[in-house]
C-alpha cells in the first residue's frame, strides 16, 4: 500500500475552512480525529541545484543549498551533505 504525507496544520486549516466555525462540534470532532493519528517519521524534501559545476571527469560542484563543494558522479541527483534533491534549475541563483 502506498502512502502519502501531508501537513497536519494544513489539514486542520482545511477542516476549519470547510466548517467555517471552529467552535462547531463537528469541526472539533474532525480536528480531534486528525490529532489522534500517529505522526509519521518523515522530513520535508529540500530542493536544490548544483552551482559552479564542471566536469573533470566526475562533476566538481557545490550545493546551492548548503554551499558544500564536492566531487559527485554525473548520475548523482542529491547533495551528500544536506540531502537536498537537485531538481531545481541550475540558473536559479
Ligand atoms: Zn547540500
PDB file of the backbone (N, CA, C, O) and the ligand in Angstrom, with CONECT records:
HET     ZN  A 101       1
ATOM      1  N   UNK A   1       0.847  -1.181   0.000  1.00  0.00           N
ATOM      2  CA  UNK A   1       0.000   0.000   0.000  1.00  0.00           C
ATOM      3  C   UNK A   1       0.888   1.237   0.000  1.00  0.00           C
ATOM      4  O   UNK A   1       1.785   1.378   0.832  1.00  0.00           O
ATOM      5  N   UNK A   2       0.630   2.102  -0.918  1.00  0.00           N
ATOM      6  CA  UNK A   2       1.394   3.348  -0.969  1.00  0.00           C
ATOM      7  C   UNK A   2       0.808   4.359   0.015  1.00  0.00           C
ATOM      8  O   UNK A   2      -0.386   4.338   0.315  1.00  0.00           O
ATOM      9  N   UNK A   3       1.653   5.224   0.499  1.00  0.00           N
ATOM     10  CA  UNK A   3       1.207   6.201   1.485  1.00  0.00           C
ATOM     11  C   UNK A   3       1.666   7.584   1.035  1.00  0.00           C
ATOM     12  O   UNK A   3       2.643   7.710   0.297  1.00  0.00           O
ATOM     13  N   UNK A   4       0.977   8.593   1.470  1.00  0.00           N
ATOM     14  CA  UNK A   4       1.380   9.966   1.216  1.00  0.00           C
ATOM     15  C   UNK A   4       1.442  10.675   2.556  1.00  0.00           C
ATOM     16  O   UNK A   4       0.810  10.253   3.524  1.00  0.00           O
ATOM     17  N   UNK A   5       2.201  11.749   2.604  1.00  0.00           N
ATOM     18  CA  UNK A   5       2.328  12.506   3.839  1.00  0.00           C
ATOM     19  C   UNK A   5       1.896  13.934   3.581  1.00  0.00           C
ATOM     20  O   UNK A   5       2.310  14.559   2.605  1.00  0.00           O
ATOM     21  N   UNK A   6       1.062  14.439   4.465  1.00  0.00           N
ATOM     22  CA  UNK A   6       0.574  15.804   4.317  1.00  0.00           C
ATOM     23  C   UNK A   6       0.778  16.550   5.626  1.00  0.00           C
ATOM     24  O   UNK A   6       1.001  15.939   6.671  1.00  0.00           O
ATOM     25  N   UNK A   7       0.702  17.848   5.562  1.00  0.00           N
ATOM     26  CA  UNK A   7       0.897  18.681   6.736  1.00  0.00           C
ATOM     27  C   UNK A   7      -0.349  18.646   7.619  1.00  0.00           C
ATOM     28  O   UNK A   7      -1.458  18.924   7.164  1.00  0.00           O
ATOM     29  N   UNK A   8      -0.143  18.296   8.896  1.00  0.00           N
ATOM     30  CA  UNK A   8      -1.285  18.281   9.816  1.00  0.00           C
ATOM     31  C   UNK A   8      -1.874  19.678   9.960  1.00  0.00           C
ATOM     32  O   UNK A   8      -3.095  19.830  10.014  1.00  0.00           O
ATOM     33  N   UNK A   9      -1.027  20.696  10.022  1.00  0.00           N
ATOM     34  CA  UNK A   9      -1.535  22.069  10.154  1.00  0.00           C
ATOM     35  C   UNK A   9      -2.416  22.443   8.962  1.00  0.00           C
ATOM     36  O   UNK A   9      -3.433  23.118   9.123  1.00  0.00           O
ATOM     37  N   UNK A  10      -2.021  22.000   7.765  1.00  0.00           N
ATOM     38  CA  UNK A  10      -2.832  22.320   6.585  1.00  0.00           C
ATOM     39  C   UNK A  10      -4.150  21.567   6.595  1.00  0.00           C
ATOM     40  O   UNK A  10      -5.161  22.080   6.116  1.00  0.00           O
ATOM     41  N   UNK A  11      -4.151  20.352   7.136  1.00  0.00           N
ATOM     42  CA  UNK A  11      -5.408  19.600   7.262  1.00  0.00           C
ATOM     43  C   UNK A  11      -6.329  20.323   8.251  1.00  0.00           C
ATOM     44  O   UNK A  11      -7.523  20.475   7.992  1.00  0.00           O
ATOM     45  N   UNK A  12      -5.776  20.766   9.375  1.00  0.00           N
ATOM     46  CA  UNK A  12      -6.579  21.499  10.361  1.00  0.00           C
ATOM     47  C   UNK A  12      -7.142  22.768   9.736  1.00  0.00           C
ATOM     48  O   UNK A  12      -8.313  23.091   9.934  1.00  0.00           O
ATOM     49  N   UNK A  13      -6.314  23.492   8.980  1.00  0.00           N
ATOM     50  CA  UNK A  13      -6.790  24.706   8.294  1.00  0.00           C
ATOM     51  C   UNK A  13      -7.939  24.365   7.345  1.00  0.00           C
ATOM     52  O   UNK A  13      -8.935  25.085   7.286  1.00  0.00           O
ATOM     53  N   UNK A  14      -7.795  23.262   6.601  1.00  0.00           N
ATOM     54  CA  UNK A  14      -8.836  22.865   5.646  1.00  0.00           C
ATOM     55  C   UNK A  14     -10.130  22.511   6.368  1.00  0.00           C
ATOM     56  O   UNK A  14     -11.215  22.861   5.902  1.00  0.00           O
ATOM     57  N   UNK A  15     -10.026  21.823   7.497  1.00  0.00           N
ATOM     58  CA  UNK A  15     -11.223  21.467   8.277  1.00  0.00           C
ATOM     59  C   UNK A  15     -11.912  22.733   8.771  1.00  0.00           C
ATOM     60  O   UNK A  15     -13.133  22.857   8.674  1.00  0.00           O
ATOM     61  N   UNK A  16     -11.133  23.672   9.300  1.00  0.00           N
ATOM     62  CA  UNK A  16     -11.725  24.919   9.805  1.00  0.00           C
ATOM     63  C   UNK A  16     -12.375  25.720   8.680  1.00  0.00           C
ATOM     64  O   UNK A  16     -13.429  26.326   8.870  1.00  0.00           O
ATOM     65  N   UNK A  17     -11.744  25.718   7.512  1.00  0.00           N
ATOM     66  CA  UNK A  17     -12.331  26.410   6.348  1.00  0.00           C
ATOM     67  C   UNK A  17     -13.639  25.743   5.948  1.00  0.00           C
ATOM     68  O   UNK A  17     -14.629  26.419   5.666  1.00  0.00           O
ATOM     69  N   UNK A  18     -13.638  24.408   5.923  1.00  0.00           N
ATOM     70  CA  UNK A  18     -14.813  23.663   5.487  1.00  0.00           C
ATOM     71  C   UNK A  18     -16.003  23.918   6.412  1.00  0.00           C
ATOM     72  O   UNK A  18     -17.128  24.102   5.949  1.00  0.00           O
ATOM     73  N   UNK A  19     -15.747  23.927   7.722  1.00  0.00           N
ATOM     74  CA  UNK A  19     -16.844  24.097   8.676  1.00  0.00           C
ATOM     75  C   UNK A  19     -17.161  25.574   8.921  1.00  0.00           C
ATOM     76  O   UNK A  19     -18.264  25.903   9.355  1.00  0.00           O
ATOM     77  N   UNK A  20     -16.210  26.460   8.648  1.00  0.00           N
ATOM     78  CA  UNK A  20     -16.474  27.884   8.776  1.00  0.00           C
ATOM     79  C   UNK A  20     -16.470  28.400  10.209  1.00  0.00           C
ATOM     80  O   UNK A  20     -16.219  29.584  10.434  1.00  0.00           O
ATOM     81  N   UNK A  21     -16.738  27.550  11.162  1.00  0.00           N
ATOM     82  CA  UNK A  21     -16.784  27.961  12.566  1.00  0.00           C
ATOM     83  C   UNK A  21     -16.073  26.880  13.369  1.00  0.00           C
ATOM     84  O   UNK A  21     -16.586  25.773  13.535  1.00  0.00           O
ATOM     85  N   UNK A  22     -14.885  27.215  13.864  1.00  0.00           N
ATOM     86  CA  UNK A  22     -14.100  26.176  14.530  1.00  0.00           C
ATOM     87  C   UNK A  22     -14.681  25.757  15.876  1.00  0.00           C
ATOM     88  O   UNK A  22     -14.168  24.826  16.496  1.00  0.00           O
ATOM     89  N   UNK A  23     -15.740  26.422  16.345  1.00  0.00           N
ATOM     90  CA  UNK A  23     -16.391  26.032  17.601  1.00  0.00           C
ATOM     91  C   UNK A  23     -17.497  24.997  17.371  1.00  0.00           C
ATOM     92  O   UNK A  23     -18.032  24.440  18.330  1.00  0.00           O
ATOM     93  N   UNK A  24     -17.845  24.734  16.087  1.00  0.00           N
ATOM     94  CA  UNK A  24     -18.891  23.730  15.817  1.00  0.00           C
ATOM     95  C   UNK A  24     -18.420  22.356  16.288  1.00  0.00           C
ATOM     96  O   UNK A  24     -17.263  21.990  16.083  1.00  0.00           O
ATOM     97  N   UNK A  25     -19.310  21.603  16.914  1.00  0.00           N
ATOM     98  CA  UNK A  25     -18.924  20.270  17.414  1.00  0.00           C
ATOM     99  C   UNK A  25     -18.348  19.366  16.327  1.00  0.00           C
ATOM    100  O   UNK A  25     -17.422  18.598  16.588  1.00  0.00           O
ATOM    101  N   UNK A  26     -18.892  19.450  15.102  1.00  0.00           N
ATOM    102  CA  UNK A  26     -18.378  18.601  14.014  1.00  0.00           C
ATOM    103  C   UNK A  26     -16.929  18.976  13.672  1.00  0.00           C
ATOM    104  O   UNK A  26     -16.100  18.115  13.377  1.00  0.00           O
ATOM    105  N   UNK A  27     -16.652  20.277  13.720  1.00  0.00           N
ATOM    106  CA  UNK A  27     -15.295  20.752  13.435  1.00  0.00           C
ATOM    107  C   UNK A  27     -14.343  20.268  14.526  1.00  0.00           C
ATOM    108  O   UNK A  27     -13.249  19.787  14.232  1.00  0.00           O
ATOM    109  N   UNK A  28     -14.754  20.394  15.766  1.00  0.00           N
ATOM    110  CA  UNK A  28     -13.917  19.943  16.884  1.00  0.00           C
ATOM    111  C   UNK A  28     -13.668  18.444  16.786  1.00  0.00           C
ATOM    112  O   UNK A  28     -12.546  17.986  17.003  1.00  0.00           O
ATOM    113  N   UNK A  29     -14.708  17.676  16.460  1.00  0.00           N
ATOM    114  CA  UNK A  29     -14.545  16.220  16.323  1.00  0.00           C
ATOM    115  C   UNK A  29     -13.579  15.869  15.199  1.00  0.00           C
ATOM    116  O   UNK A  29     -12.731  14.989  15.348  1.00  0.00           O
ATOM    117  N   UNK A  30     -13.715  16.561  14.080  1.00  0.00           N
ATOM    118  CA  UNK A  30     -12.826  16.282  12.946  1.00  0.00           C
ATOM    119  C   UNK A  30     -11.382  16.599  13.321  1.00  0.00           C
ATOM    120  O   UNK A  30     -10.474  15.836  12.990  1.00  0.00           O
ATOM    121  N   UNK A  31     -11.163  17.721  14.009  1.00  0.00           N
ATOM    122  CA  UNK A  31      -9.797  18.090  14.405  1.00  0.00           C
ATOM    123  C   UNK A  31      -9.249  17.098  15.432  1.00  0.00           C
ATOM    124  O   UNK A  31      -8.069  16.748  15.382  1.00  0.00           O
ATOM    125  N   UNK A  32     -10.084  16.645  16.354  1.00  0.00           N
ATOM    126  CA  UNK A  32      -9.631  15.651  17.332  1.00  0.00           C
ATOM    127  C   UNK A  32      -9.215  14.359  16.634  1.00  0.00           C
ATOM    128  O   UNK A  32      -8.243  13.714  17.028  1.00  0.00           O
ATOM    129  N   UNK A  33      -9.959  13.989  15.595  1.00  0.00           N
ATOM    130  CA  UNK A  33      -9.609  12.775  14.840  1.00  0.00           C
ATOM    131  C   UNK A  33      -8.239  12.942  14.180  1.00  0.00           C
ATOM    132  O   UNK A  33      -7.425  12.019  14.182  1.00  0.00           O
ATOM    133  N   UNK A  34      -7.993  14.126  13.615  1.00  0.00           N
ATOM    134  CA  UNK A  34      -6.701  14.369  12.975  1.00  0.00           C
ATOM    135  C   UNK A  34      -5.581  14.319  14.015  1.00  0.00           C
ATOM    136  O   UNK A  34      -4.543  13.700  13.781  1.00  0.00           O
ATOM    137  N   UNK A  35      -5.789  14.962  15.151  1.00  0.00           N
ATOM    138  CA  UNK A  35      -4.749  14.972  16.191  1.00  0.00           C
ATOM    139  C   UNK A  35      -4.523  13.594  16.808  1.00  0.00           C
ATOM    140  O   UNK A  35      -3.480  13.358  17.417  1.00  0.00           O
ATOM    141  N   UNK A  36      -5.481  12.684  16.660  1.00  0.00           N
ATOM    142  CA  UNK A  36      -5.324  11.349  17.244  1.00  0.00           C
ATOM    143  C   UNK A  36      -4.466  10.429  16.384  1.00  0.00           C
ATOM    144  O   UNK A  36      -4.037   9.371  16.845  1.00  0.00           O
ATOM    145  N   UNK A  37      -4.213  10.821  15.145  1.00  0.00           N
ATOM    146  CA  UNK A  37      -3.425   9.981  14.244  1.00  0.00           C
ATOM    147  C   UNK A  37      -1.942  10.081  14.617  1.00  0.00           C
ATOM    148  O   UNK A  37      -1.411  11.169  14.838  1.00  0.00           O
ATOM    149  N   UNK A  38      -1.299   8.931  14.680  1.00  0.00           N
ATOM    150  CA  UNK A  38       0.134   8.889  14.996  1.00  0.00           C
ATOM    151  C   UNK A  38       0.926   9.628  13.920  1.00  0.00           C
ATOM    152  O   UNK A  38       0.659   9.481  12.727  1.00  0.00           O
ATOM    153  N   UNK A  39       1.903  10.423  14.355  1.00  0.00           N
ATOM    154  CA  UNK A  39       2.715  11.166  13.403  1.00  0.00           C
ATOM    155  C   UNK A  39       3.673  10.238  12.671  1.00  0.00           C
ATOM    156  O   UNK A  39       4.229   9.314  13.263  1.00  0.00           O
ATOM    157  N   UNK A  40       3.862  10.488  11.387  1.00  0.00           N
ATOM    158  CA  UNK A  40       4.821   9.721  10.598  1.00  0.00           C
ATOM    159  C   UNK A  40       6.218  10.285  10.835  1.00  0.00           C
ATOM    160  O   UNK A  40       6.374  11.473  11.116  1.00  0.00           O
ATOM    161  N   UNK A  41       7.219   9.441  10.722  1.00  0.00           N
ATOM    162  CA  UNK A  41       8.609   9.854  10.907  1.00  0.00           C
ATOM    163  C   UNK A  41       9.169  10.262   9.545  1.00  0.00           C
ATOM    164  O   UNK A  41       9.873   9.488   8.896  1.00  0.00           O
ATOM    165  N   UNK A  42       8.856  11.466   9.128  1.00  0.00           N
ATOM    166  CA  UNK A  42       9.290  11.950   7.822  1.00  0.00           C
ATOM    167  C   UNK A  42       9.897  13.340   7.967  1.00  0.00           C
ATOM    168  O   UNK A  42       9.650  14.043   8.947  1.00  0.00           O
ATOM    169  N   UNK A  43      10.677  13.715   6.996  1.00  0.00           N
ATOM    170  CA  UNK A  43      11.268  15.052   6.948  1.00  0.00           C
ATOM    171  C   UNK A  43      10.886  15.677   5.617  1.00  0.00           C
ATOM    172  O   UNK A  43      10.734  14.970   4.621  1.00  0.00           O
ATOM    173  N   UNK A  44      10.731  17.002   5.589  1.00  0.00           N
ATOM    174  CA  UNK A  44      10.394  17.639   4.314  1.00  0.00           C
ATOM    175  C   UNK A  44      11.528  17.482   3.302  1.00  0.00           C
ATOM    176  O   UNK A  44      12.700  17.442   3.677  1.00  0.00           O
ATOM    177  N   UNK A  45      11.179  17.396   2.038  1.00  0.00           N
ATOM    178  CA  UNK A  45      12.169  17.312   0.977  1.00  0.00           C
ATOM    179  C   UNK A  45      12.758  18.699   0.754  1.00  0.00           C
ATOM    180  O   UNK A  45      12.029  19.676   0.581  1.00  0.00           O
ATOM    181  N   UNK A  46      14.083  18.773   0.761  1.00  0.00           N
ATOM    182  CA  UNK A  46      14.767  20.032   0.466  1.00  0.00           C
ATOM    183  C   UNK A  46      15.182  19.982  -0.997  1.00  0.00           C
ATOM    184  O   UNK A  46      15.823  19.024  -1.429  1.00  0.00           O
ATOM    185  N   UNK A  47      14.826  20.996  -1.755  1.00  0.00           N
ATOM    186  CA  UNK A  47      15.171  21.053  -3.167  1.00  0.00           C
ATOM    187  C   UNK A  47      16.351  21.987  -3.353  1.00  0.00           C
ATOM    188  O   UNK A  47      16.455  23.006  -2.670  1.00  0.00           O
ATOM    189  N   UNK A  48      17.237  21.646  -4.270  1.00  0.00           N
ATOM    190  CA  UNK A  48      18.406  22.477  -4.514  1.00  0.00           C
ATOM    191  C   UNK A  48      18.871  22.349  -5.945  1.00  0.00           C
ATOM    192  O   UNK A  48      18.198  21.756  -6.789  1.00  0.00           O
ATOM    193  N   UNK A  49      20.015  22.907  -6.197  1.00  0.00           N
ATOM    194  CA  UNK A  49      20.633  22.816  -7.521  1.00  0.00           C
ATOM    195  C   UNK A  49      22.142  22.920  -7.357  1.00  0.00           C
ATOM    196  O   UNK A  49      22.632  23.490  -6.382  1.00  0.00           O
ATOM    197  N   UNK A  50      22.870  22.367  -8.311  1.00  0.00           N
ATOM    198  CA  UNK A  50      24.325  22.436  -8.283  1.00  0.00           C
ATOM    199  C   UNK A  50      24.768  23.829  -8.714  1.00  0.00           C
ATOM    200  O   UNK A  50      24.141  24.452  -9.571  1.00  0.00           O
ATOM    201  N   UNK A  51      25.846  24.308  -8.118  1.00  0.00           N
ATOM    202  CA  UNK A  51      26.444  25.579  -8.536  1.00  0.00           C
ATOM    203  C   UNK A  51      27.901  25.324  -8.880  1.00  0.00           C
ATOM    204  O   UNK A  51      28.524  24.408  -8.343  1.00  0.00           O
ATOM    205  N   UNK A  52      28.436  26.129  -9.769  1.00  0.00           N
ATOM    206  CA  UNK A  52      29.846  26.039 -10.183  1.00  0.00           C
ATOM    207  C   UNK A  52      30.211  24.615 -10.599  1.00  0.00           C
ATOM    208  O   UNK A  52      31.278  24.109 -10.254  1.00  0.00           O
ATOM    209  N   UNK A  53      29.316  23.985 -11.338  1.00  0.00           N
ATOM    210  CA  UNK A  53      29.545  22.596 -11.714  1.00  0.00           C
ATOM    211  C   UNK A  53      30.418  22.525 -12.966  1.00  0.00           C
ATOM    212  O   UNK A  53      30.129  23.185 -13.964  1.00  0.00           O
ATOM    213  N   UNK A  54      31.468  21.736 -12.915  1.00  0.00           N
ATOM    214  CA  UNK A  54      32.248  21.449 -14.113  1.00  0.00           C
ATOM    215  C   UNK A  54      32.666  19.983 -14.102  1.00  0.00           C
ATOM    216  O   UNK A  54      32.706  19.340 -13.053  1.00  0.00           O
ATOM    217  N   UNK A  55      32.969  19.483 -15.261  1.00  0.00           N
ATOM    218  CA  UNK A  55      33.222  18.061 -15.440  1.00  0.00           C
ATOM    219  C   UNK A  55      34.713  17.781 -15.464  1.00  0.00           C
ATOM    220  O   UNK A  55      35.461  18.433 -16.192  1.00  0.00           O
ATOM    221  N   UNK A  56      35.168  16.766 -14.630  1.00  0.00           N
ATOM    222  CA  UNK A  56      36.607  16.578 -14.501  1.00  0.00           C
ATOM    223  C   UNK A  56      36.982  15.213 -13.951  1.00  0.00           C
ATOM    224  O   UNK A  56      37.424  15.290 -12.805  1.00  0.00           O
ATOM    225  N   UNK A  57      36.934  14.096 -14.406  1.00  0.00           N
ATOM    226  CA  UNK A  57      35.879  13.503 -15.218  1.00  0.00           C
ATOM    227  C   UNK A  57      34.639  13.207 -14.395  1.00  0.00           C
ATOM    228  O   UNK A  57      33.633  12.745 -14.932  1.00  0.00           O
ATOM    229  N   UNK A  58      34.701  13.465 -13.120  1.00  0.00           N
ATOM    230  CA  UNK A  58      33.490  13.462 -12.304  1.00  0.00           C
ATOM    231  C   UNK A  58      33.083  14.931 -12.174  1.00  0.00           C
ATOM    232  O   UNK A  58      33.888  15.831 -12.412  1.00  0.00           O
ATOM    233  N   UNK A  59      31.855  15.157 -11.802  1.00  0.00           N
ATOM    234  CA  UNK A  59      31.453  16.540 -11.612  1.00  0.00           C
ATOM    235  C   UNK A  59      32.039  17.097 -10.322  1.00  0.00           C
ATOM    236  O   UNK A  59      31.984  16.444  -9.280  1.00  0.00           O
ATOM    237  N   UNK A  60      32.591  18.283 -10.387  1.00  0.00           N
ATOM    238  CA  UNK A  60      33.025  19.011  -9.205  1.00  0.00           C
ATOM    239  C   UNK A  60      32.047  20.167  -9.080  1.00  0.00           C
ATOM    240  O   UNK A  60      31.921  20.982  -9.994  1.00  0.00           O
ATOM    241  N   UNK A  61      31.379  20.236  -7.990  1.00  0.00           N
ATOM    242  CA  UNK A  61      30.346  21.254  -7.871  1.00  0.00           C
ATOM    243  C   UNK A  61      30.019  21.535  -6.413  1.00  0.00           C
ATOM    244  O   UNK A  61      30.425  20.805  -5.509  1.00  0.00           O
ATOM    245  N   UNK A  62      29.291  22.590  -6.217  1.00  0.00           N
ATOM    246  CA  UNK A  62      28.835  22.958  -4.894  1.00  0.00           C
ATOM    247  C   UNK A  62      27.330  22.843  -4.818  1.00  0.00           C
ATOM    248  O   UNK A  62      26.625  22.889  -5.826  1.00  0.00           O
ATOM    249  N   UNK A  63      26.868  22.695  -3.620  1.00  0.00           N
ATOM    250  CA  UNK A  63      25.427  22.591  -3.389  1.00  0.00           C
ATOM    251  C   UNK A  63      24.854  23.995  -3.220  1.00  0.00           C
ATOM    252  O   UNK A  63      25.355  24.782  -2.417  1.00  0.00           O
ATOM    253  N   UNK A  64      23.829  24.299  -3.959  1.00  0.00           N
ATOM    254  CA  UNK A  64      23.185  25.605  -3.847  1.00  0.00           C
ATOM    255  C   UNK A  64      22.450  25.782  -2.536  1.00  0.00           C
ATOM    256  O   UNK A  64      22.078  26.900  -2.179  1.00  0.00           O
ATOM    257  N   UNK A  65      22.238  24.703  -1.821  1.00  0.00           N
ATOM    258  CA  UNK A  65      21.514  24.782  -0.553  1.00  0.00           C
ATOM    259  C   UNK A  65      22.459  24.961   0.629  1.00  0.00           C
ATOM    260  O   UNK A  65      22.250  25.857   1.447  1.00  0.00           O
ATOM    261  N   UNK A  66      23.498  24.125   0.741  1.00  0.00           N
ATOM    262  CA  UNK A  66      24.389  24.186   1.907  1.00  0.00           C
ATOM    263  C   UNK A  66      25.771  24.724   1.560  1.00  0.00           C
ATOM    264  O   UNK A  66      26.582  24.934   2.461  1.00  0.00           O
ATOM    265  N   UNK A  67      26.066  24.952   0.283  1.00  0.00           N
ATOM    266  CA  UNK A  67      27.330  25.517  -0.203  1.00  0.00           C
ATOM    267  C   UNK A  67      28.524  24.591  -0.050  1.00  0.00           C
ATOM    268  O   UNK A  67      29.651  25.023  -0.290  1.00  0.00           O
ATOM    269  N   UNK A  68      28.328  23.338   0.339  1.00  0.00           N
ATOM    270  CA  UNK A  68      29.442  22.400   0.434  1.00  0.00           C
ATOM    271  C   UNK A  68      29.801  21.930  -0.971  1.00  0.00           C
ATOM    272  O   UNK A  68      28.926  21.549  -1.749  1.00  0.00           O
ATOM    273  N   UNK A  69      31.099  21.958  -1.294  1.00  0.00           N
ATOM    274  CA  UNK A  69      31.569  21.521  -2.602  1.00  0.00           C
ATOM    275  C   UNK A  69      32.045  20.077  -2.515  1.00  0.00           C
ATOM    276  O   UNK A  69      32.441  19.604  -1.449  1.00  0.00           O
ATOM    277  N   UNK A  70      32.002  19.398  -3.624  1.00  0.00           N
ATOM    278  CA  UNK A  70      32.461  18.025  -3.622  1.00  0.00           C
ATOM    279  C   UNK A  70      32.556  17.474  -5.021  1.00  0.00           C
ATOM    280  O   UNK A  70      32.235  18.152  -5.998  1.00  0.00           O
ATOM    281  N   UNK A  71      33.001  16.236  -5.109  1.00  0.00           N
ATOM    282  CA  UNK A  71      33.104  15.526  -6.373  1.00  0.00           C
ATOM    283  C   UNK A  71      31.980  14.514  -6.395  1.00  0.00           C
ATOM    284  O   UNK A  71      31.867  13.671  -5.505  1.00  0.00           O
ATOM    285  N   UNK A  72      31.151  14.604  -7.419  1.00  0.00           N
ATOM    286  CA  UNK A  72      29.994  13.720  -7.480  1.00  0.00           C
ATOM    287  C   UNK A  72      29.902  13.076  -8.850  1.00  0.00           C
ATOM    288  O   UNK A  72      30.385  13.623  -9.841  1.00  0.00           O
ATOM    289  N   UNK A  73      29.294  11.941  -8.894  1.00  0.00           N
ATOM    290  CA  UNK A  73      29.029  11.241 -10.144  1.00  0.00           C
ATOM    291  C   UNK A  73      28.012  12.050 -10.953  1.00  0.00           C
ATOM    292  O   UNK A  73      27.150  12.718 -10.382  1.00  0.00           O
ATOM    293  N   UNK A  74      28.116  11.985 -12.295  1.00  0.00           N
ATOM    294  CA  UNK A  74      27.111  12.678 -13.106  1.00  0.00           C
ATOM    295  C   UNK A  74      25.687  12.206 -12.818  1.00  0.00           C
ATOM    296  O   UNK A  74      24.727  12.932 -13.075  1.00  0.00           O
ATOM    297  N   UNK A  75      25.551  11.006 -12.292  1.00  0.00           N
ATOM    298  CA  UNK A  75      24.218  10.471 -12.022  1.00  0.00           C
ATOM    299  C   UNK A  75      23.669  10.910 -10.660  1.00  0.00           C
ATOM    300  O   UNK A  75      22.503  10.662 -10.350  1.00  0.00           O
ATOM    301  N   UNK A  76      24.506  11.559  -9.851  1.00  0.00           N
ATOM    302  CA  UNK A  76      24.056  11.939  -8.511  1.00  0.00           C
ATOM    303  C   UNK A  76      23.070  13.098  -8.593  1.00  0.00           C
ATOM    304  O   UNK A  76      23.339  14.125  -9.216  1.00  0.00           O
ATOM    305  N   UNK A  77      21.951  12.911  -7.965  1.00  0.00           N
ATOM    306  CA  UNK A  77      20.943  13.975  -8.009  1.00  0.00           C
ATOM    307  C   UNK A  77      20.559  14.465  -6.614  1.00  0.00           C
ATOM    308  O   UNK A  77      19.461  14.979  -6.403  1.00  0.00           O
ATOM    309  N   UNK A  78      21.488  14.295  -5.660  1.00  0.00           N
ATOM    310  CA  UNK A  78      21.239  14.831  -4.331  1.00  0.00           C
ATOM    311  C   UNK A  78      22.570  15.220  -3.697  1.00  0.00           C
ATOM    312  O   UNK A  78      23.619  14.704  -4.083  1.00  0.00           O
ATOM    313  N   UNK A  79      22.529  16.124  -2.732  1.00  0.00           N
ATOM    314  CA  UNK A  79      23.731  16.546  -2.015  1.00  0.00           C
ATOM    315  C   UNK A  79      24.000  15.539  -0.904  1.00  0.00           C
ATOM    316  O   UNK A  79      23.121  15.250  -0.093  1.00  0.00           O
ATOM    317  N   UNK A  80      25.230  15.002  -0.872  1.00  0.00           N
ATOM    318  CA  UNK A  80      25.561  14.022   0.164  1.00  0.00           C
ATOM    319  C   UNK A  80      25.738  14.685   1.526  1.00  0.00           C
ATOM    320  O   UNK A  80      25.783  13.995   2.545  1.00  0.00           O
ATOM    321  N   UNK A  81      25.840  16.013   1.559  1.00  0.00           N
ATOM    322  CA  UNK A  81      25.988  16.707   2.843  1.00  0.00           C
ATOM    323  C   UNK A  81      24.645  17.030   3.487  1.00  0.00           C
ATOM    324  O   UNK A  81      24.408  16.676   4.642  1.00  0.00           O
ATOM    325  N   UNK A  82      23.767  17.701   2.746  1.00  0.00           N
ATOM    326  CA  UNK A  82      22.499  18.147   3.348  1.00  0.00           C
ATOM    327  C   UNK A  82      21.291  17.354   2.838  1.00  0.00           C
ATOM    328  O   UNK A  82      20.190  17.499   3.369  1.00  0.00           O
ATOM    329  N   UNK A  83      21.489  16.524   1.820  1.00  0.00           N
ATOM    330  CA  UNK A  83      20.390  15.705   1.315  1.00  0.00           C
ATOM    331  C   UNK A  83      19.480  16.411   0.339  1.00  0.00           C
ATOM    332  O   UNK A  83      18.472  15.839  -0.075  1.00  0.00           O
ATOM    333  N   UNK A  84      19.803  17.651  -0.048  1.00  0.00           N
ATOM    334  CA  UNK A  84      18.944  18.382  -0.983  1.00  0.00           C
ATOM    335  C   UNK A  84      18.807  17.606  -2.292  1.00  0.00           C
ATOM    336  O   UNK A  84      19.785  17.085  -2.829  1.00  0.00           O
ATOM    337  N   UNK A  85      17.592  17.541  -2.783  1.00  0.00           N
ATOM    338  CA  UNK A  85      17.297  16.887  -4.051  1.00  0.00           C
ATOM    339  C   UNK A  85      17.576  17.902  -5.156  1.00  0.00           C
ATOM    340  O   UNK A  85      16.962  18.969  -5.187  1.00  0.00           O
ATOM    341  N   UNK A  86      18.489  17.580  -6.056  1.00  0.00           N
ATOM    342  CA  UNK A  86      18.943  18.540  -7.067  1.00  0.00           C
ATOM    343  C   UNK A  86      17.991  18.546  -8.262  1.00  0.00           C
ATOM    344  O   UNK A  86      18.324  18.061  -9.344  1.00  0.00           O
ATOM    345  N   UNK A  87      16.819  19.099  -8.045  1.00  0.00           N
ATOM    346  CA  UNK A  87      15.824  19.152  -9.116  1.00  0.00           C
ATOM    347  C   UNK A  87      15.417  20.565  -9.470  1.00  0.00           C
ATOM    348  O   UNK A  87      14.452  20.773 -10.205  1.00  0.00           O
ATOM    349  N   UNK A  88      16.159  21.554  -8.942  1.00  0.00           N
ATOM    350  CA  UNK A  88      15.887  22.932  -9.340  1.00  0.00           C
ATOM    351  C   UNK A  88      16.779  23.277 -10.526  1.00  0.00           C
ATOM    352  O   UNK A  88      17.822  22.653 -10.725  1.00  0.00           O
ATOM    353  N   UNK A  89      16.377  24.253 -11.302  1.00  0.00           N
ATOM    354  CA  UNK A  89      17.158  24.711 -12.433  1.00  0.00           C
ATOM    355  C   UNK A  89      18.485  25.280 -11.938  1.00  0.00           C
ATOM    356  O   UNK A  89      18.525  25.988 -10.931  1.00  0.00           O
ATOM    357  N   UNK A  90      19.586  24.965 -12.659  1.00  0.00           N
ATOM    358  CA  UNK A  90      20.906  25.457 -12.251  1.00  0.00           C
ATOM    359  C   UNK A  90      21.049  26.953 -12.418  1.00  0.00           C
ATOM    360  O   UNK A  90      21.909  27.551 -11.771  1.00  0.00           O
ATOM    361  N   UNK A  91      20.241  27.588 -13.261  1.00  0.00           N
ATOM    362  CA  UNK A  91      20.371  29.036 -13.425  1.00  0.00           C
ATOM    363  C   UNK A  91      19.593  29.806 -12.358  1.00  0.00           C
ATOM    364  O   UNK A  91      19.511  31.034 -12.396  1.00  0.00           O
ATOM    365  N   UNK A  92      19.031  29.070 -11.417  1.00  0.00           N
ATOM    366  CA  UNK A  92      18.312  29.717 -10.309  1.00  0.00           C
ATOM    367  C   UNK A  92      19.318  30.077  -9.235  1.00  0.00           C
ATOM    368  O   UNK A  92      19.863  29.180  -8.592  1.00  0.00           O
ATOM    369  N   UNK A  93      19.577  31.311  -9.022  1.00  0.00           N
ATOM    370  CA  UNK A  93      20.533  31.780  -8.015  1.00  0.00           C
ATOM    371  C   UNK A  93      19.912  32.831  -7.170  1.00  0.00           C
ATOM    372  O   UNK A  93      20.556  33.355  -6.261  1.00  0.00           O
TER     373      UNK A  93
HETATM  374 ZN    ZN A 101      23.873  20.484   0.311  1.00  0.00          ZN
END
